[in-house]
Amino acid sequence: MTQPMDETPLLSVRGLTKHFVGRNGRTVHAVEDVSFDIRRGTTVGLVGESGSGKTTAGRSILRLVEPSGGQAIFDGTDIFALNPREMKDWRKRLQIVFQDPYSSLNPRMRIDAIIGEALDARGYPRGAKRRERIAELLTLVGLPPEYSRRFPHEFSGGQRQRIGIARALAVEPDFIVADEPVSALDVSVQAQVLNLLGDLQQKLGLTMLFIAHDLSVVEYLCDEVVVMYLGRVMERGPSRQVYAQPRHPYTKALLATAPVPDPTRKRTHVPLQGDIPSPINPPSGCVFRTRCPVAIDACAQTIPPVDHIGGNHHVACIRHGEL
Amino acid sequence: MPKLRVEIMTATLPADTILSVRDLKTWFVSKRATAKAVDGVTFDLKRGKTLAVVGESGSGKSVTSLSIMGLLAKPGRIAGGEVLFRDRAEQVHDLAQFAPKQFRAIRGREIAMIFQEPMTSLNPLYTVGDQIGEMIALHSDVGRQGARAKALEMLKHVEIPDAARRLDEYPHQMSGGMRQRVMIAMALSCNPSLLIADEPTTALDVTIQAQILDLLQRLQAQFGMSILFITHNLGVVAEVAHDVVVMYGGRVVEQAPVNALFAHQTHPYTKGLLACTPDATRDLGTDGARRALYSIPGSVPPITNLPPGCAFEPRCSMAVDACRTGLPPLIPAGPETFSRCIRSHEL
């Protein structure tokens, strides 16, 4: 309550909506009316299960898929309103790191060419200075610069993800979407990449949207968290607050079901029954009500508003006050 | 040679043990290289219990399970060791010596397996009822109607809602969680005494994973089957396992009862694995400041090019010269606990 926002957000997403229309005319409601802010130099985590729309939301913000509606005010400009040519200039400031470090690097290109491609987009001249820049980027992500003439298959998964990060950083972006950057990696390598992302953010003052399904990773890395379910925001707020005092039944369930590496803290029950419904025909009212342990009749009637409940904490549940 | 090893090699299968893997070696030999994917793995699974085999990619955990089931793809072959299995008639077989034909009497009826990705294990062209029924018909003489009735019963056991209607659905009409339930129904339809579950929840979301883990534990209590649970997720291990085997580079590096393992690790690899999983209470200060996560340097070495001594030595902060010279033996490191680390007593 008492803590005002210390800065205007670098990115304000307002009412982001993405519908995919199939050939049979059916509409997939992938992302529906999603709003959140990312303050400069901070990391926001976007969490949810498969089908929650988190990846589509991240890609829509970069216009890698064209959003169906809403705004993304980036440093004062609504980038959804830009024409493709204008957008091209903005892309230098907005980059993405993909989940799968195997399929996101061209196997027939050497590392310097992969990173060089990003430099080309920035109009970086060829020559010694370019080689220097590539060496500098590799050093930045913790790879020996002499690896620049190698091919992707010569690297491990963790090293490839470092290359993917170097490519994203090549154009000196302000903002990075990291789409599940560690979930394809072995556990022993995940920590290295998480530490790297944390260090780079501090060193370069990056602002980051971190998409993940692993709650412990998000809690560790992110200043704020946005919890999505079936295309909608269920709860968002400062990570510490949301993890310590989740207010939405879905957030509570997610936190209760995540397995903990401690056999003395075993779960006692499964709070959520059933599966995530189809986004082609989402439930009326609150999309979570079909699996919600505390749903009442009223939940089917209206889409719950995203209520501000103090600090920067928001929750979309009509029963949040009584539970 | 430590005493433990001699005992294991000479003892017969204890009455409470359903599966005993002893010095199992599974090699993939090609002209260019020999990949010792499993190199001298030993463990016991007690009747009605769950043994978790934990490891990262390339640790040999999946090849171990495929070796037990006789499902190795060429050029993989069992190069040594025993896989002793006690069947329902209390007969002990060495599955390592089995011909492909002999496995038919064991697979499905005595040992069943579920895999990570249920979609690729189900035939998209048949209804789930037909597929479960086929399994039942193959292993019993109940007839078509009987098989269908039993298939329905199994779908109810795995708590598929509206089971009678689901029986006539195709795999693509089901969610990932439902398909894994179908796989479990099929695996348990002939009441096997051993279920091998190879990363059965890895492709599933956490809320669905919790459902499947609960289901497996309930079914274990109901049917009394033993479970060999292959996973990379230590959280899942803590939840389902009674005993744990940690693998690295094709070998067992640590073995312990689940509570002992999580309370105190006797191998630097296990300790490192646990330490590099983010934990907010440990890794965030009271002011929310992030501490750097503990990380294991380097990456998992390729199985064709393991160091001569301890496979973990190049990444280990405790490594000394002796670690490089010879393969450390698996030595007792506590009650029912074994470690393949010469410095385990210092941990």
Interface residues (C-beta under 8 A of the other chain):
Chain A: E49 S50 S156 G157 G158 Q159 D186 V187 S188 V189 Q190 A191 Q192 L194 N195 G198 D199 H213 L215 S216 V217 E219 Y220 L221 D223 R240 Y243 A253 L254 T257 A258 P259 V260 P261 D262 P263 T264 R265 K266 R267 V270 L272 Q273 G274 D275 I276 R291
Chain B: E56 S57 P161 S175 G176 G177 M178 D205 V206 T207 I208 Q209 A210 Q211 L213 D214 H232 N233 L234 G235 V236 V237 A238 E239 A241 V258 N259 F262 G272 L273 L274 C276 T277 P278 D279 A280 D283 L284 G288 R290 A292 L293 Y294 S295 I296 P297 S299 V300 R315
